[in-house]
Amino acid sequence: MTRWAHVRVLVVAAVCSLGVLGAGAPLNFQDLEESLTCQCGCGLTVHSCNHLQCESALPLRAEIRAQMETGKSKEQILAYFSDKYGEKILSAPTTRGFNLVAWITPFLLVGLGGVFVAVIVLRWVGRRPPAPPPTAESQPHMPSPYDKIIEKELKNFDG
């Protein structure tokens, strides 16, 4: 198997394992509190709101408990709150319509950044060092028109 085939297998396995881990989670009060944004203006979730006697968090907690007692699923309870208060009450954007961009964009940018870094590293590693400048020993001797004159002068000098 090629390296890219191994990568594809690992990605598919990771996605499948995330789907299995998230499936069938029991309904949890704290999880529902974390899924809703407090409407008092603090910008925190209902669970994290730190205002004593908060005029928004306390009624929302009571409403969450009442919805849980009806036997609804987490998705149904969140849909109830979204219908009643609007999407602004949800602490995470929905995965429908334009909000899908909010989910995809960070992963897409991280992926593109990873590809960019990989391409740069591969180009960097793939470069060969420049060849050393040629030396006198590495170059073959090419006869010059002056070589004959020099040889003739040297013979005349010696003898």
C-alpha positions as CSV (number, residue, x, y, z in Angstrom):
1,M,0.0,0.0,0.0
2,T,1.3,3.5,-0.8
3,R,1.8,6.1,1.8
4,W,-1.3,8.0,0.7
5,A,-3.4,4.9,1.0
6,H,-2.3,4.5,4.6
7,V,-3.2,8.1,5.3
8,R,-6.7,7.6,3.8
9,V,-7.2,4.5,5.9
10,L,-6.2,6.4,9.1
11,V,-8.5,9.3,8.3
12,V,-11.5,7.1,7.7
13,A,-10.8,5.2,10.9
14,A,-10.5,8.4,12.9
15,V,-13.8,9.7,11.5
16,C,-15.6,6.4,12.1
17,S,-14.3,6.3,15.7
18,L,-15.5,9.8,16.4
19,G,-18.9,8.8,15.1
20,V,-19.0,5.7,17.3
21,L,-17.9,7.6,20.4
22,G,-20.5,10.3,20.0
23,A,-23.4,7.9,19.3
24,G,-25.9,7.0,22.0
25,A,-24.6,9.3,24.7
26,P,-26.9,9.4,27.7
27,L,-28.8,12.7,28.3
28,N,-26.8,14.8,30.8
29,F,-28.1,18.0,32.5
30,Q,-24.6,19.6,32.5
31,D,-24.2,18.8,28.8
32,L,-27.5,20.6,28.0
33,E,-26.4,23.6,30.2
34,E,-23.2,23.8,28.2
35,S,-25.1,23.7,24.9
36,L,-27.1,26.8,25.7
37,T,-25.8,30.4,26.0
38,C,-26.9,32.5,29.0
39,Q,-29.0,35.4,27.9
40,C,-27.9,37.8,30.6
41,G,-25.2,39.3,28.5
42,C,-22.2,37.5,30.2
43,G,-21.4,35.6,27.0
44,L,-21.0,32.3,29.0
45,T,-23.0,29.1,28.8
46,V,-25.9,28.5,31.2
47,H,-23.6,26.1,33.2
48,S,-20.7,28.6,33.4
49,C,-22.7,31.8,34.2
50,N,-21.1,33.3,37.3
51,H,-23.8,35.8,38.2
52,L,-25.4,35.1,41.5
53,Q,-29.2,34.9,41.1
54,C,-28.9,35.4,37.4
55,E,-32.2,36.4,35.9
56,S,-31.5,34.3,32.8
57,A,-29.5,31.2,33.9
58,L,-31.8,30.2,36.8
59,P,-35.0,30.1,34.7
60,L,-33.2,28.4,31.8
61,R,-31.9,25.7,34.2
62,A,-35.5,25.1,35.5
63,E,-36.7,24.9,31.9
64,I,-34.0,22.4,31.0
65,R,-35.1,20.2,33.9
66,A,-38.7,20.4,32.8
67,Q,-37.8,19.4,29.2
68,M,-35.7,16.5,30.5
69,E,-38.6,15.2,32.5
70,T,-40.8,15.0,29.4
71,G,-38.4,12.4,28.1
72,K,-37.1,14.3,25.0
73,S,-33.7,13.7,23.5
74,K,-30.9,16.3,23.6
75,E,-31.6,17.3,19.9
76,Q,-35.3,17.8,20.7
77,I,-34.6,19.9,23.8
78,L,-32.1,22.0,21.9
79,A,-34.6,22.4,19.0
80,Y,-37.2,23.5,21.6
81,F,-34.9,26.2,23.0
82,S,-33.8,27.3,19.5
83,D,-37.5,27.7,18.4
84,K,-38.4,29.6,21.6
85,Y,-35.3,31.9,21.9
86,G,-33.8,31.7,18.4
87,E,-30.4,30.3,17.3
88,K,-28.6,32.8,19.5
89,I,-29.2,30.6,22.5
90,L,-27.2,27.7,21.1
91,S,-23.6,27.8,22.3
92,A,-22.5,26.2,19.0
93,P,-23.8,26.9,15.5
94,T,-26.0,24.4,13.9
95,T,-24.7,22.3,11.0
96,R,-27.3,23.5,8.5
97,G,-27.2,26.3,6.0
98,F,-24.7,29.1,6.2
99,N,-23.7,27.9,9.7
100,L,-22.0,24.9,8.1
101,V,-19.3,27.3,7.0
102,A,-18.5,28.0,10.7
103,W,-17.8,24.3,11.1
104,I,-15.9,23.6,7.9
105,T,-13.7,26.7,7.6
106,P,-11.4,26.1,10.6
107,F,-10.7,22.5,9.5
108,L,-10.3,23.6,5.9
109,L,-7.8,26.3,6.8
110,V,-5.8,24.0,9.0
111,G,-5.7,21.4,6.2
112,L,-4.6,24.0,3.6
113,G,-1.9,25.2,6.0
114,G,-0.7,21.7,6.5
115,V,-0.5,21.2,2.7
116,F,1.3,24.5,2.3
117,V,3.9,23.5,5.0
118,A,4.3,20.1,3.5
119,V,5.0,21.5,0.0
120,I,7.5,24.0,1.4
121,V,9.3,21.3,3.4
122,L,9.4,18.9,0.5
123,R,10.8,21.6,-1.8
124,W,13.3,22.6,0.9
125,V,14.5,19.0,1.5
126,G,14.5,18.2,-2.2
127,R,17.0,21.0,-3.1
128,R,20.5,19.9,-3.9
129,P,23.4,21.9,-2.6
130,P,25.1,24.0,-5.3
131,A,28.0,22.3,-7.1
132,P,31.4,23.4,-6.0
133,P,33.2,25.7,-8.4
134,P,35.5,23.8,-10.8
135,T,39.2,23.6,-9.8
136,A,42.2,23.6,-12.1
137,E,42.7,19.8,-11.5
138,S,39.1,19.0,-12.4
139,Q,39.2,20.8,-15.8
140,P,41.0,19.1,-18.7
141,H,43.8,21.1,-20.3
142,M,42.7,22.8,-23.5
143,P,45.5,23.8,-25.9
144,S,45.8,27.5,-26.3
145,P,47.3,29.3,-29.4
146,Y,50.0,30.6,-27.1
147,D,51.1,27.2,-26.0
148,K,53.2,26.6,-29.1
149,I,54.8,30.0,-28.8
150,I,55.6,29.3,-25.1
151,E,57.1,25.9,-25.9
152,K,59.2,27.4,-28.7
153,E,60.5,30.2,-26.4
154,L,61.3,27.7,-23.7
155,K,63.3,25.5,-26.1
156,N,65.3,28.6,-27.3
157,F,65.9,29.7,-23.7
158,D,67.4,26.3,-22.7
159,G,69.5,25.8,-25.7
